Amino acid sequence: MQIIDGVEEGVLIDKLIQGDQLAFEKLFRFYYPGLAVYARQFVTDAEKAEEIVQDFFVRFWEKHTSLQPSDSLKSYLFSSVKNSSLNVLKRLKVEERYLRNIQLLSDDHLLYDPDLYIASELQDKIQKAIDKLPDRCREVFILSRINGLKNDEIALQLNISKRTVETQISKALKILKVELKEYIGLLALWGFINL
């Protein structure tokens, strides 16, 4: 049995079970350095090793009333820190595998294409802007820019003059340029709006 600061370890354990913080602090100060070095053998990162030991001691204090007095505290502490270290390694391995899978997916999968989100956001904004157009203006614009009909075909289909079609398209473009000013360069590139 260890003697810690002139007190037998068994006495400190008994006091710890009764909630004596000073007994806990003595045990902590005595075992912490060795446990941190031990944990580092598993995780190789000094900060992570110290974090593992600190987390263990927090749990150890929380369970202090359920401890069983025994002379194997040292083996309990070291095996607990070993298990905690191995759990951290498992978690890191799972995270690495997950990140690797995400990386592979993001290189190939459409869902991870940033342009998809910009395009869908833009499509939503375009639809809202088109919905704001006056009825006849919206109808002519959709036939022209969305359905791809020529001005003559639109005039014939709606039974209006070609000049009216041109006027309605011009009016729609002016409104949409204001509504979609943040995206005007992209829309011009797509041929949706003429600059």
N, C-alpha and C positions, 0 to 999 in steps of 0.2 A: 504494500500500500504506500502511495506517495505521501510525502510531507510537503505541504504547500504553505509558504509563509509561516512555518512553524506549527501548522495545524494538519492533523491527519486528513487525508482526502475523504475518508468515510464520514468524519465529523462534518466536513463541508457539504457533503452530499445530503446528510440528514438535515442540516440547516437550510440547504437549498430547497429541499422538499417542503419545508415549512414556510418558504417564501422569503428567506433571508437574501437580500440583494447583495450584500457584502460577500457572502459565500459564493454567489454566482460570479461576481466580479473577480474574485480570487481565482476561481476555476477558469474563467475566460482568459485572464491575463497569463495564466500558467500554460494553458493549452493552445491558445490562439496562434502564436508564432509557428509552432510545429505543425499544426493543422493547415495553416496557409501554405507552408512549404510542401506538405504532403499533397494538398489539392493541386498545387502547381505542377506536380508530376503528371497529372492527368490532363489538365487543360492548357498547360504551357504559358498561359497569360497570367501574370502576377495579379493584375487588377481583378480579373475574372475569378481567380483562386481566392482572393481575399473576400470578394463578394459572396462566393459560395459559403465560406466559413462564417461570415457575418450572418448570412441568411439562416444557416444552420443554428447558430447560437440564439437567434431570435426565436426560432421554433423550439429550441431546447428550453428557453426560459418560459415560453408559453405552456410547455408541457411539464414544468418542474414539479407540479403536485402529483403527477402520475408516475414519476420515476420510481424505480425499484432500487432500494439501497443494495449495492453490491460492490465487490472490489474490482469489477471489470469496466469502470468508467472509461478508462483509456481506450480499450478495444471498442466500446460503444461509440465513442466520439470519432475515432479514426474510421470505423466501418461506415458510420453515418455520413461523414464527409466524403468518403470514397463513393458511396451510393449517390450522393448529391452531385458529385463531379461527373459520374457516369451518366446521370440523368441530363445534366447540362450538355454533355457531348452528344447524347441521343437527340436532344432537342435541336442542337446546332446542325447535326447531320440531316435531320428532317427539314430544317429551314433551308439548308444549302440545296437539298434535292428539290424542294419546292421552288426556290429561286431559279435553279437550273431549268426546271420544267417551264416556268413562266418565261424565262429568257428564250428557250426554244420555241415556245408558242408565240411569243411576241415577235419573233423574227418572221414567222410564216403565216400566222393566223389573222384573218381579216378583222376580228374583234379587237385586236391590239393596234390597228392602223389608226394613227391620230387623224388622218384625213377623213376617216369615216365619221368621226365625231364633229369635225369642223363642217363637213358636208351636210350631215343631218341637222346640225344647228342652223346652217345656212338655208337648207331647204325649208325649215320651219319658219325662219324669218322671211324668206321669199313668199311662202304661202300666206303669211299674215299680211305682208305688204300688198300682195295681189288682192287679198280679201278686202282691203281698204279702198280699192279702186271703185269708181262709180260703175254701175251695172253694165252699161253698153261698152264702156272703156275696158272693163275686165273681160267681157266676152270676146271682144276683138283681140285683145292682147293674148289671151289663152289660145285662140285659134292661130294666131301668128307665131308666137314664141314657143308655146308648149306643143301644139299640134303640128306646127311647121307648114301651115298653109300660106300660099302667096296672097298678096293684097287683092288681086283679081278674084281669086277663089273665095276669099272672105266676103268681098263685096257681093258676089253672086249668091253665096249661101245665106247671107243676112239681108239680102235685098236692099243694100245701101250703096252709095257711090264709092268709087275707089278713093276719092279725096277724103271722104268721111273716115274710111278705114285708116288712111295715113294720119289724119288728125287725131283719131282715137289712140293709135299706137304712140304717136309723139307725146300726147297727154299722159299716157300710162308710163312712158319712159321717164318723163320729168318727175312724176310722183315717186316712182320706184328709185330713182337716183337719190332723192332726198331720204326716203325711208331706209335705203340700204347703203348709205354712204360709206359705212365701215367696210363694205365688201365690194365696192365699185370696181376695183382693179381686178379682182377675181372674176366677177360677173362679166366684165369686158373681155377677159381672157377666154371665158367660156362662150362668148358671143351672145350672151343673154341680153346685155345692154351695150349699146354703142356709146362710146365716150364723146 
